Amino acid sequence: ITFNKIEFNPNETVFFTGDAEKTTGGIMTGFADVKFSAISVQIIVPLEDNKFSGNLSIPINQAGGDYSIGVFVYEKDVNGEGTNFGRKNYSIKVLQKPITLEIISEEEVMPNDDIEFSAKLFDQAGLTIEGVPVAFTLYDIEGEQIINVLSTTGKANYYKVNKNVPYGYWNLTAESEGIVAGVKPIYIKENKEASFELLNNTILVRNVGNVPYDKFVEIYIGNYSEIKFVNLSVGKSIEFELNAPNGEYEISVSDGSLDFSGVATLTGNAIGIKDAGRGSLGFFNKYFFAWFLIIGILGLFIFVSARKVFNRKSVFSMNSMNKMGGYNISK
């Protein structure tokens, strides 16, 4: 028996031709029974001049793998009994055909954590196909591309989300073997977080999250403590000046979620904590009165200059009228 090829896709037709002869010679007048051994696919074709031919269809959902095809050739006498027969087995291969692609990832991710994602490629029988190239693309809430990664199916991939990225839905897409997976939404959660830093005699509080930071913060100088309410927009910061009689002090800060501690050498007459005046407005806030004075002087200069120009125009207008004969005043 001869097949048109030895590797087939699901839902494809297997064409075959064959011949059979008696060991004693002569023409065979019988039948050839051809069937897959593992599935219910079978056909019986007649023998004509020792030859036979036909075809079989592979089921659309047949799993990939090597399969045996059995060929049974026989003759029958007038009573329908088999009088001459022979049997032989052959092998063909059914290929895995990619059908669907699925993205596997978490539904929600906290900033500063990893997005773990992978893809599963399924064949015609619903079995996974491992190790096939797959391209991932991750988009943020604005639709901007964050990463474009080439990986393989079944392999875990990771992307670390920054603490201060805007919260909301990101979208992950994947493509493999010409198949595009449906968009996988991943929700980036809100992160209200600050960092604390000890700079000489000041505590710097910076909003490193992705939402406004509005919390009470407790600051300790040794055993002395004060509670400050801090309200910072994303990316902004504020400083608190630490004062205490000359000496070295243990400094600690807590907002209920994050604790920070350090040691500072402080000077002063009395112990206390005050806003250093270098908050969310930054440079402008630090030199507020100087800026106010400069703006005032600049405004006064513009006002005086404008009045001078106006007066000159008025004088010029009066002179022009006089040259034209002055005013005609009627009683």
Residue pairs with C-beta under 8 A, 6 or more apart in sequence:
1 16
1 17
1 18
1 34
1 69
1 71
1 88
1 90
2 16
2 17
2 18
3 14
3 15
3 16
3 90
3 92
4 14
4 15
4 16
6 91
6 92
6 93
7 92
7 93
7 94
7 95
8 14
8 58
8 92
8 93
8 94
8 95
9 58
9 94
9 95
9 97
10 58
10 59
10 60
10 61
10 62
10 64
10 94
10 95
10 97
10 124
11 57
11 58
11 59
11 60
11 124
12 57
12 58
13 55
13 56
13 57
13 58
14 55
14 56
14 57
14 58
14 69
14 92
15 53
15 54
15 55
16 34
16 53
16 54
16 55
16 56
17 51
17 52
17 53
18 32
18 51
18 52
18 53
18 71
19 50
19 51
19 52
20 28
20 32
20 47
20 50
20 52
20 73
20 86
21 28
21 50
22 28
22 84
27 49
27 50
28 47
28 50
28 73
28 75
28 84
29 47
29 75
30 46
30 47
30 73
30 74
30 75
30 76
30 84
31 44
31 45
31 46
31 47
31 52
31 73
31 74
31 76
32 44
32 45
32 46
32 47
32 52
32 54
32 71
32 72
32 73
33 42
33 43
33 44
33 70
33 71
33 72
33 73
33 74
34 42
34 43
34 44
34 45
34 54
34 56
34 69
34 70
34 71
35 41
35 42
35 43
35 56
35 69
35 70
36 42
36 56
36 67
36 68
36 69
37 67
37 68
37 69
37 70
37 89
38 67
38 68
39 59
39 62
39 67
41 56
41 57
41 58
41 59
42 56
43 54
43 55
43 56
45 52
45 53
45 54
46 52
47 73
52 73
56 69
58 94
60 124
61 124
61 125
61 126
62 94
62 124
62 125
63 94
63 96
63 123
63 124
63 125
63 127
64 93
64 94
64 95
64 96
64 97
64 123
64 124
64 125
64 127
65 93
65 94
66 91
66 92
66 93
66 94
67 91
67 92
67 93
67 94
68 89
68 90
68 91
69 89
69 90
69 91
69 92
70 87
70 88
70 89
70 90
71 87
71 88
71 89
71 90
72 85
72 86
72 87
73 85
73 86
73 87
74 82
74 84
74 85
74 86
75 82
75 83
75 84
75 85
76 82
76 83
77 83
96 123
96 124
96 127
96 129
97 123
97 124
98 121
98 122
98 123
98 129
98 132
98 176
98 177
98 178
98 179
99 122
99 123
99 124
99 179
100 121
100 122
100 179
101 119
101 120
101 121
101 122
101 134
101 174
101 175
101 176
101 177
101 179
101 180
101 181
102 119
102 120
102 121
102 122
102 181
103 117
103 118
103 119
103 172
103 173
103 174
103 181
103 182
103 184
104 117
104 118
104 119
104 120
105 115
105 116
105 117
105 118
105 172
105 184
105 186
106 115
106 116
106 186
107 186
107 187
108 186
108 187
108 188
108 189
109 115
109 161
109 186
109 187
109 188
109 189
110 161
110 189
110 191
111 161
111 162
111 163
111 164
111 165
111 167
111 188
111 189
111 191
111 209
111 210
112 160
112 161
112 162
112 163
112 191
113 160
113 161
114 158
114 159
114 160
114 161
115 138
115 158
115 159
115 160
115 161
115 170
115 172
115 186
116 156
116 157
116 158
117 136
117 156
117 157
117 158
117 159
117 172
117 184
118 151
118 153
118 154
118 155
118 156
118 157
119 134
119 136
119 151
119 153
119 154
119 174
119 176
119 181
120 128
120 153
120 154
121 128
121 129
121 132
121 134
121 153
121 176
121 177
121 179
122 128
122 129
123 129
128 153
128 154
129 153
130 152
130 153
130 154
131 152
131 153
131 154
132 152
132 153
132 176
132 177
133 150
133 151
133 152
133 176
134 150
134 151
134 152
134 153
134 174
134 175
134 176
135 148
135 149
135 150
135 151
135 174
135 175
135 176
136 147
136 148
136 149
136 150
136 151
136 157
136 172
136 173
136 174
137 145
137 147
137 148
137 149
137 172
137 173
137 174
138 145
138 146
138 147
138 148
138 149
138 159
138 170
138 171
138 172
139 145
139 146
139 170
139 171
139 172
139 173
140 146
140 165
140 166
140 170
141 166
141 167
141 168
141 169
141 170
141 188
142 166
143 171
146 159
146 170
147 159
149 157
151 157
153 176
161 188
163 191
163 193
163 208
163 209
163 210
164 191
164 208
164 209
164 210
164 234
164 235
165 188
165 210
166 188
166 210
167 187
167 188
167 189
167 190
167 191
167 210
167 211
168 187
168 188
169 185
169 186
169 187
169 188
170 185
170 186
170 187
170 188
171 183
171 184
171 185
171 186
172 183
172 184
172 185
172 186
173 180
173 181
173 183
173 184
174 180
174 181
174 184
175 181
188 210
190 209
190 210
190 211
191 209
191 210
191 211
192 209
192 211
192 212
192 213
192 214
192 215
193 207
193 208
193 209
193 213
193 257
193 258
194 205
194 206
194 207
194 208
194 209
194 213
194 215
194 217
194 230
194 232
194 255
194 258
195 205
195 206
195 208
195 258
196 203
196 204
196 205
196 253
196 258
196 260
197 203
197 204
197 206
197 260
198 204
198 251
198 260
198 262
198 264
199 239
200 264
201 241
201 242
201 243
201 264
201 265
201 266
201 267
202 239
202 240
202 241
202 242
202 276
203 219
203 239
203 240
203 242
203 251
203 253
203 273
204 237
204 238
204 239
205 217
205 230
205 232
205 237
205 238
205 239
205 240
205 253
206 232
206 235
206 236
206 237
207 213
207 232
207 233
207 234
207 235
207 236
207 237
209 234
210 234
211 234
212 231
212 232
212 233
212 234
213 230
213 231
213 232
214 229
214 230
214 231
214 232
215 229
215 230
215 255
215 256
216 227
216 228
216 229
216 230
216 255
216 256
217 227
217 228
217 229
217 230
217 253
217 254
217 255
218 225
218 226
218 227
218 228
218 253
218 254
218 255
219 225
219 226
219 227
219 228
219 240
219 242
219 251
219 252
219 253
219 273
220 250
220 251
220 252
220 253
221 242
221 244
221 249
221 251
221 266
221 271
221 273
222 244
222 249
222 250
222 271
224 244
224 271
226 272
226 273
228 240
228 273
230 238
230 255
232 238
232 279
232 280
233 280
236 279
236 280
237 279
237 280
238 275
238 276
238 278
238 279
238 280
239 275
239 276
239 277
239 278
239 279
240 273
240 274
240 275
240 276
241 273
241 274
241 275
241 276
242 249
242 251
242 264
242 266
242 273
243 266
243 267
243 268
243 269
243 270
243 271
243 272
243 273
243 274
244 266
244 267
244 268
244 270
244 271
244 272
245 266
245 267
245 268
245 269
245 270
245 271
246 266
246 267
246 268
247 265
247 266
248 263
248 264
248 265
248 266
249 263
249 264
249 265
249 266
250 261
250 262
250 263
251 261
251 262
251 263
251 264
252 259
252 260
252 261
252 262
253 259
253 260
253 261
254 260
277 285
277 286
277 288
278 285
278 286
279 285
281 288
284 291
321 327
